[in-house]
Amino acid sequence: MRLRRLRLPPALRWALTLLLLAVVFWLVNPVAVWEQLRSVQWSWLLLALALTPVQVVLSAWRWQYTVNRLGGQLPLLYAVGEYYLGTLVNQLVPGGVVGDAGRALRHRQRGDVTTLAIHGVMIERLSGQLVLFMLAAVLILLWLPLPRLPTPGLFLLPGILVASLLLWSISQAPPVARWVRAFRVDVQRALLNRSALPVQVISSLAVIVSYLAVFWCLAMGLGLSTAVDAPGVLLALCTVLLIAMVIPLTVSGWGIRESAAAALFPLAGLPSQQGVALAVSYGLLVLVSALPGALFLFNGGRRTPGQTAYRCPD
């Protein structure tokens, strides 16, 4: 069974992306953003670009490790090529998950079990997102001023309760319940197992640190004083931008990332145009860094011996 995300027609996602970008540049001085982008130092830009292959290799290794924990086979060089291709597809196709679905499909075509291939991608992405949220929480608590409300989040409790009851009722449907049980077993095996969890956390943390290093290099290249004077504040803001990019409503996070930057940077006492310039430069850099994925379009021809059942690595 496949988990269904919020589905919007591709044309509507493109329209939403362009609308959000138009609103951001209408509210923030576009001339100031352009001047900020024009002033970028190419040495820092090239250093940021040089870090991106490290991200891909680390992510591909995490995927390989996850698949191996589930009993499958995934050569590292093949995983690197597929990760490049999946990243490129996610950059170009609305929704941000088509590339991941393609990774699972092409892995299945190499001979592994369908459920294994799908769960391998899902758990690998889940590992990264869980560590990202935990790291973001730590950095935000340490470095960002949090608004103090008299009853924080109290008005959200009824909605949270209704949503929880709805999710619980859906999970009780027999097909969903069977999938949940199977997925829970695989999560325990490949992510939460006592021997797997440290590996997943360390590898995911290394990937996220590389993301933040790219942000920091871009901030240095754009001449943002915060990168030197308050790097903790900058990195805390960047973790929020990374979380915003996870929301699958636009094309590769465009529009949502820039909107978050325009809103968050002033809260930290920083000019909004600096945040938008940093977000735009990051989006462009990720797009350029994913272009090698086109070289791996025909990377899925050779099959590996398939598994007919899961095995426990322990």
C-alpha positions as CSV (number, residue, x, y, z in Angstrom):
1,M,0.0,0.0,0.0
2,R,1.2,3.5,-0.7
3,L,0.8,6.5,1.7
4,R,-1.1,9.3,0.0
5,R,0.1,12.8,0.4
6,L,-1.9,15.9,-0.3
7,R,-2.4,15.8,-4.1
8,L,-2.5,19.0,-6.1
9,P,-2.4,19.1,-9.9
10,P,1.1,20.0,-11.2
11,A,-0.2,23.2,-12.9
12,L,-1.6,24.3,-9.5
13,R,1.7,23.6,-7.8
14,W,3.6,25.6,-10.4
15,A,1.0,28.4,-10.0
16,L,1.4,28.3,-6.2
17,T,5.2,28.4,-6.5
18,L,5.1,31.5,-8.8
19,L,2.5,33.2,-6.7
20,L,4.5,32.8,-3.4
21,L,7.6,34.0,-5.1
22,A,5.7,37.0,-6.6
23,V,4.3,37.9,-3.1
24,V,7.7,37.6,-1.5
25,F,9.4,39.8,-4.0
26,W,6.5,42.3,-3.8
27,L,6.9,42.5,0.0
28,V,10.7,42.5,0.0
29,N,12.7,45.0,-2.0
30,P,13.6,42.9,-5.2
31,V,16.3,45.4,-6.1
32,A,18.0,44.9,-2.7
33,V,17.8,41.1,-3.2
34,W,19.3,41.3,-6.7
35,E,22.1,43.5,-5.5
36,Q,22.8,41.0,-2.7
37,L,22.9,38.1,-5.2
38,R,25.1,40.1,-7.5
39,S,27.7,40.6,-4.8
40,V,28.3,36.9,-4.2
41,Q,31.9,35.9,-4.0
42,W,32.5,33.0,-6.4
43,S,35.1,31.3,-4.2
44,W,32.6,30.7,-1.5
45,L,30.0,29.7,-4.1
46,L,32.3,27.1,-5.6
47,L,33.2,25.8,-2.1
48,A,29.5,25.4,-1.4
49,L,29.0,23.5,-4.7
50,A,32.0,21.3,-3.9
51,L,30.2,20.1,-0.7
52,T,27.2,18.8,-2.5
53,P,28.7,15.5,-3.7
54,V,29.5,14.8,-0.1
55,Q,25.8,15.2,0.7
56,V,24.8,12.8,-2.1
57,V,27.4,10.1,-1.1
58,L,26.4,10.3,2.6
59,S,22.7,10.1,1.7
60,A,23.3,7.2,-0.7
61,W,25.2,5.3,1.9
62,R,22.4,5.8,4.4
63,W,20.0,4.4,1.8
64,Q,22.3,1.4,1.2
65,Y,22.6,0.8,4.9
66,T,18.8,0.9,5.4
67,V,18.2,-1.5,2.5
68,N,20.8,-3.9,3.8
69,R,19.1,-3.8,7.2
70,L,15.9,-4.9,5.5
71,G,17.6,-7.7,3.8
72,G,18.1,-6.2,0.3
73,Q,21.0,-5.5,-1.9
74,L,22.1,-2.0,-3.1
75,P,25.6,-1.3,-4.5
76,L,26.9,2.0,-3.3
77,L,27.9,3.4,-6.7
78,Y,24.5,2.5,-8.0
79,A,22.9,4.2,-5.0
80,V,24.9,7.4,-5.6
81,G,23.7,7.5,-9.2
82,E,20.1,6.9,-8.2
83,Y,20.3,9.5,-5.5
84,Y,21.6,12.1,-8.0
85,L,18.8,11.2,-10.4
86,G,16.1,11.3,-7.7
87,T,17.4,14.7,-6.5
88,L,17.2,16.1,-10.1
89,V,13.7,14.8,-10.6
90,N,12.6,16.3,-7.2
91,Q,14.0,19.7,-8.4
92,L,12.1,19.7,-11.6
93,V,8.8,17.9,-10.8
94,P,6.2,19.4,-8.4
95,G,5.7,17.7,-5.1
96,G,9.2,16.9,-4.1
97,V,8.6,13.1,-3.8
98,V,8.6,11.9,-7.4
99,G,12.3,11.4,-7.4
100,D,12.1,9.3,-4.3
101,A,9.3,7.2,-5.7
102,G,11.5,6.7,-8.8
103,R,14.3,5.5,-6.7
104,A,12.1,2.9,-5.1
105,L,10.7,1.7,-8.5
106,R,14.1,1.5,-10.1
107,H,15.4,-0.4,-7.1
108,R,12.5,-2.8,-7.4
109,Q,13.4,-3.4,-11.1
110,R,16.8,-4.6,-10.0
111,G,15.2,-7.6,-8.3
112,D,14.4,-6.7,-4.7
113,V,11.0,-7.1,-3.2
114,T,8.6,-4.3,-3.9
115,T,7.8,-3.7,-0.2
116,L,11.5,-3.7,0.7
117,A,12.3,-1.2,-2.1
118,I,9.5,1.2,-1.0
119,H,10.2,0.9,2.7
120,G,13.9,1.4,2.2
121,V,13.4,4.8,0.6
122,M,10.7,5.8,3.1
123,I,12.7,4.8,6.2
124,E,15.9,6.5,4.8
125,R,14.0,9.8,4.3
126,L,12.3,9.4,7.7
127,S,15.7,9.0,9.4
128,G,16.9,12.3,7.9
129,Q,13.7,14.2,8.7
130,L,13.5,13.0,12.3
131,V,17.1,14.1,12.9
132,L,16.5,17.4,11.2
133,F,13.5,18.2,13.4
134,M,15.5,17.2,16.6
135,L,18.5,19.3,15.5
136,A,16.2,22.3,14.6
137,A,14.5,22.1,18.0
138,V,17.9,22.2,19.8
139,L,19.3,25.1,17.7
140,I,16.0,27.1,17.9
141,L,15.9,26.8,21.7
142,L,19.5,27.8,22.0
143,W,19.7,30.7,19.5
144,L,16.4,32.0,18.4
145,P,14.1,34.3,20.5
146,L,10.8,32.4,21.0
147,P,7.5,34.4,21.3
148,R,5.9,34.0,24.7
149,L,2.1,33.5,24.5
150,P,-0.1,33.4,27.6
151,T,-1.7,30.1,26.5
152,P,0.6,28.8,23.7
153,G,-1.1,26.4,21.3
154,L,-4.2,26.0,23.5
155,F,-6.5,27.0,20.6
156,L,-4.9,24.1,18.5
157,L,-5.9,21.4,21.0
158,P,-9.4,20.7,19.5
159,G,-8.0,20.4,16.0
160,I,-5.1,18.2,17.2
161,L,-7.6,15.9,19.0
162,V,-9.9,15.6,15.9
163,A,-7.0,15.0,13.6
164,S,-5.6,12.3,16.0
165,L,-9.0,10.6,16.1
166,L,-9.3,10.7,12.3
167,L,-5.9,9.2,11.8
168,W,-6.5,6.5,14.4
169,S,-9.8,5.5,12.7
170,I,-8.1,5.4,9.3
171,S,-5.4,3.2,10.7
172,Q,-7.9,0.7,11.9
173,A,-9.1,-0.2,8.3
174,P,-7.7,-3.7,7.5
175,P,-5.5,-2.8,4.5
176,V,-4.1,0.2,6.4
177,A,-3.6,-1.7,9.6
178,R,-1.7,-4.5,7.7
179,W,0.6,-1.9,6.1
180,V,1.1,-0.1,9.4
181,R,2.2,-3.3,11.1
182,A,4.6,-4.2,8.3
183,F,6.1,-0.8,8.2
184,R,6.4,-0.7,11.9
185,V,8.4,-3.9,11.9
186,D,10.7,-2.5,9.2
187,V,11.2,0.8,11.0
188,Q,12.2,-1.2,14.1
189,R,14.6,-3.3,12.1
190,A,16.3,-0.5,10.0
191,L,15.9,2.6,12.2
192,L,15.0,2.0,15.8
193,N,17.0,-1.2,16.4
194,R,19.6,-0.8,19.1
195,S,22.4,-1.3,16.6
196,A,20.9,0.6,13.8
197,L,19.8,3.8,15.6
198,P,23.3,5.2,16.3
199,V,24.3,4.6,12.6
200,Q,21.1,6.3,11.3
201,V,21.4,9.2,13.6
202,I,25.1,9.8,12.9
203,S,24.7,9.5,9.1
204,S,21.7,11.7,9.1
205,L,23.4,14.3,11.3
206,A,26.3,14.3,8.9
207,V,24.0,14.9,5.9
208,I,22.3,17.8,7.7
209,V,25.6,19.3,8.8
210,S,26.6,19.3,5.2
211,Y,23.4,21.1,4.3
212,L,24.1,23.7,6.9
213,A,27.7,24.0,5.8
214,V,26.4,24.9,2.3
215,F,24.1,27.6,3.8
216,W,27.0,29.0,5.8
217,C,29.3,29.1,2.7
218,L,26.6,30.9,0.7
219,A,26.1,33.4,3.6
220,M,29.8,34.1,3.6
221,G,29.7,34.5,-0.1
222,L,26.8,36.9,0.1
223,G,28.7,38.9,2.8
224,L,26.2,38.3,5.6
225,S,27.8,39.5,8.8
226,T,25.7,37.0,10.7
227,A,27.8,34.2,9.4
228,V,30.7,35.5,11.4
229,D,29.0,37.4,14.2
230,A,26.2,35.0,15.1
231,P,26.6,31.7,13.3
232,G,24.4,29.9,15.7
233,V,21.5,32.2,14.9
234,L,22.1,31.7,11.2
235,L,22.2,27.9,11.4
236,A,19.1,27.9,13.5
237,L,17.3,29.9,10.8
238,C,18.6,27.6,8.1
239,T,17.3,24.5,9.8
240,V,13.8,26.1,9.7
241,L,14.3,26.8,6.0
242,L,15.2,23.1,5.5
243,I,12.1,22.1,7.3
244,A,10.0,24.5,5.1
245,M,11.4,22.8,2.0
246,V,9.9,19.5,3.2
247,I,6.4,20.8,2.7
248,P,5.3,19.2,-0.6
249,L,3.1,22.0,-2.0
250,T,5.4,23.7,-4.5
251,V,8.2,22.8,-6.9
252,S,11.3,21.8,-4.9
253,G,10.3,24.1,-2.0
254,W,10.5,27.3,-4.1
255,G,8.3,30.0,-2.7
256,I,7.8,28.3,0.7
257,R,11.5,28.5,1.5
258,E,11.7,32.2,0.4
259,S,8.5,33.0,2.3
260,A,9.9,31.4,5.5
261,A,13.1,33.4,5.1
262,A,11.3,36.7,4.6
263,A,9.3,36.1,7.7
264,L,11.9,34.6,10.0
265,F,15.0,36.8,9.4
266,P,13.3,40.0,10.7
267,L,12.3,38.1,13.9
268,A,16.0,37.5,14.5
269,G,16.8,41.2,13.9
270,L,18.1,40.6,10.3
271,P,17.1,42.2,7.0
272,S,14.5,40.2,5.2
273,Q,16.2,40.7,1.9
274,Q,19.3,38.9,3.2
275,G,17.2,35.9,4.1
276,V,15.5,35.9,0.7
277,A,18.8,36.2,-1.1
278,L,20.2,33.3,0.9
279,A,17.1,31.2,0.2
280,V,17.2,31.9,-3.5
281,S,21.0,31.2,-3.8
282,Y,20.5,27.9,-2.0
283,G,17.7,26.9,-4.3
284,L,19.8,27.7,-7.4
285,L,22.8,25.9,-6.0
286,V,20.8,22.8,-5.3
287,L,19.4,22.8,-8.8
288,V,22.9,23.1,-10.4
289,S,24.3,20.5,-8.1
290,A,21.6,18.0,-9.1
291,L,22.3,18.3,-12.9
292,P,24.7,15.4,-12.9
293,G,21.6,13.2,-12.2
294,A,20.8,13.3,-15.9
295,L,23.9,11.2,-16.5
296,F,22.3,8.4,-14.5
297,L,19.0,8.2,-16.3
298,F,19.9,4.8,-17.7
299,N,21.6,3.6,-14.6
300,G,19.0,0.9,-13.7
301,G,19.6,-1.8,-16.3
302,R,21.5,-4.4,-14.4
303,R,19.6,-6.6,-11.9
304,T,20.9,-7.9,-8.7
305,P,19.8,-11.2,-7.1
306,G,16.4,-10.6,-5.5
307,Q,15.3,-11.4,-2.1
308,T,12.1,-13.5,-1.6
309,A,11.9,-12.7,2.1
310,Y,13.2,-10.3,4.7
311,R,16.2,-11.4,6.8
312,C,17.2,-9.8,10.0
313,P,20.8,-8.7,10.0
314,D,21.1,-9.4,13.6
